[in-house]
């Protein structure tokens, strides 16, 4: 979405996970990116380091560069916007 909008300071993605699907567990130590997730619809869980956070619409989750992160959809799926950028 960032490229289509001409944004260069950060990246923006819309992610739609089907029921029970999950993202790859990862960190951003190599590229120095922080993530901000905004939950649009559905439900599920965010796993940040060893913490599990229940997800619901209108929730924001911020994740630092060094933290591992993974999002998992619940039984109704999960749609979220991810904003990714390097801190100054």
MORAPE-V45210 format. One record per helix or strand of 2 or more residues. SS is the DSSP state (a for helix, b for strand). FROM is the first residue (numbers start at 1). TO is the last residue. If there is no record, write none. Layout:
<<SS & FROM & TO> <SS & FROM & TO>>
//
This chain:
<<a & 2 & 5> <b & 11 & 17> <b & 33 & 48> <b & 51 & 55> <b & 60 & 63> <b & 69 & 86>>
//
